[in-house]
Amino acid sequence: MTADEPVGVAGGSQPATTPGATPGATPGATPGATPAATPPRGLLGIGAGGLVLEALVLLLAAPAVAGAERGHVVAWHIVYLLVLGVLLIVAAAQLRRRHGRVFASLLQPWVVVSGVITWPMYVVGVLFAGIWLYYLRLWRPTAP
């Protein structure tokens, strides 16, 4: 670097900014968006992973319920678990949208209600609902 080159160009100590970009702005952020409106990528991944894991537990519970009934399977029990599992996967995909957290939050009581089908699902539902509440708490903005 020569003395005539401005800082930030060709190997300088600071990266060059794009024309019209606000200095200190987060790359990829929507211009004019508030920090609270831009979802943190890490939290989106954690939330989606948790919802998919919850869906996997429900989808794996369906054959267990069928086996526990010993041939007296009630069809709506299996359908309820399968539909709820698919809805949780859809909620995981929708997390980055504005309504995503609300949609996923509305599904949590229905996971707890799945305990009507088999009592261990009460335990699973309460555990996942607690994890989801903690996840929602992580979204709170920090005090300035």
C-alpha positions in Angstrom: 0.0 0.0 0.0 1.4 3.4 -0.9 0.8 6.6 0.9 -1.4 7.9 -1.9 -4.0 5.1 -1.7 -7.0 5.7 0.5 -7.6 3.4 3.4 -9.8 0.5 2.5 -8.6 0.1 -1.1 -6.3 -2.6 -2.3 -5.1 -4.3 0.8 -5.8 -1.4 3.3 -6.8 -2.1 6.8 -10.5 -1.6 6.3 -12.7 -3.2 3.6 -14.0 -1.0 0.9 -17.7 -0.2 1.1 -20.1 -0.4 -1.8 -21.3 3.0 -3.1 -24.4 4.2 -1.4 -24.1 1.8 1.5 -24.4 3.1 5.0 -21.1 2.7 7.0 -21.5 0.2 9.7 -24.6 -1.4 8.2 -25.0 -5.1 8.3 -24.4 -6.7 4.9 -27.5 -8.2 3.4 -29.8 -6.3 5.8 -32.8 -4.4 4.3 -32.0 -0.7 4.1 -34.2 1.2 6.5 -35.2 -1.9 8.5 -35.0 -1.8 12.2 -32.8 -4.4 13.9 -35.8 -5.9 15.6 -37.4 -6.5 12.2 -34.4 -8.3 10.8 -34.5 -11.9 12.2 -31.2 -13.2 13.5 -30.0 -16.1 11.3 -28.8 -18.2 14.2 -32.2 -18.0 16.0 -34.0 -18.9 12.8 -31.9 -22.1 12.5 -32.3 -23.0 16.2 -36.1 -22.5 15.9 -36.5 -24.4 12.7 -34.3 -27.3 14.0 -36.4 -27.5 17.2 -39.6 -27.6 15.3 -38.3 -30.3 12.9 -37.1 -32.3 15.9 -40.6 -32.0 17.5 -42.2 -33.1 14.2 -39.9 -36.1 14.0 -40.9 -37.1 17.5 -44.6 -36.9 16.5 -44.1 -38.8 13.3 -42.2 -41.5 15.1 -44.9 -41.7 17.8 -47.5 -42.6 15.2 -46.2 -46.2 14.6 -45.6 -46.6 18.4 -49.3 -45.6 19.0 -50.4 -48.1 16.4 -48.3 -50.9 18.0 -49.5 -50.0 21.5 -53.1 -50.3 20.5 -52.6 -54.0 19.7 -54.7 -54.1 16.6 -57.4 -51.7 17.9 -56.0 -48.6 16.1 -58.3 -45.6 16.1 -57.6 -43.9 12.7 -57.9 -40.4 13.9 -55.2 -40.9 16.5 -52.7 -41.7 13.8 -54.0 -39.0 11.4 -53.8 -36.4 14.2 -50.1 -37.2 15.0 -49.2 -37.2 11.3 -51.0 -34.0 10.4 -49.5 -32.2 13.4 -46.0 -33.4 12.4 -46.5 -32.1 8.9 -47.8 -28.8 10.3 -44.7 -28.4 12.5 -42.5 -28.9 9.4 -44.5 -26.3 7.6 -44.1 -24.0 10.6 -40.3 -24.5 10.5 -40.3 -23.5 6.9 -42.4 -20.4 7.7 -40.2 -19.1 10.6 -38.5 -16.4 8.5 -41.8 -14.9 7.6 -43.6 -12.4 9.8 -46.3 -14.8 10.9 -44.0 -17.8 11.4 -43.5 -17.5 15.1 -47.2 -17.0 15.7 -48.1 -20.0 13.6 -45.5 -22.2 15.4 -46.7 -20.9 18.8 -50.3 -21.8 18.0 -49.3 -25.4 17.3 -47.6 -25.9 20.7 -50.9 -26.4 22.7 -52.0 -29.0 20.1 -48.8 -30.9 20.7 -49.6 -31.0 24.4 -53.2 -32.1 23.6 -51.7 -35.1 21.8 -51.3 -36.5 25.3 -55.0 -37.6 25.0 -53.8 -40.2 22.4 -51.1 -41.6 24.6 -50.0 -40.2 28.0 -46.2 -39.9 27.2 -47.1 -37.3 24.6 -48.2 -35.0 27.5 -44.6 -35.1 28.8 -43.2 -34.6 25.3 -45.6 -31.8 24.6 -44.9 -29.9 27.8 -41.1 -30.3 27.3 -41.2 -29.0 23.7 -43.6 -26.2 24.7 -41.2 -25.1 27.5 -38.3 -25.1 25.0 -40.4 -23.1 22.6 -41.2 -20.5 25.3 -37.5 -20.2 26.0 -36.9 -19.8 22.3 -39.4 -17.0 22.1 -37.8 -15.3 25.1 -34.5 -15.2 23.1 -36.2 -13.0 20.5 -36.8 -10.2 23.0 -34.8 -7.1 22.1 -32.0 -6.3 24.6 -32.1 -3.1 26.6 -30.0 -0.2 25.0 
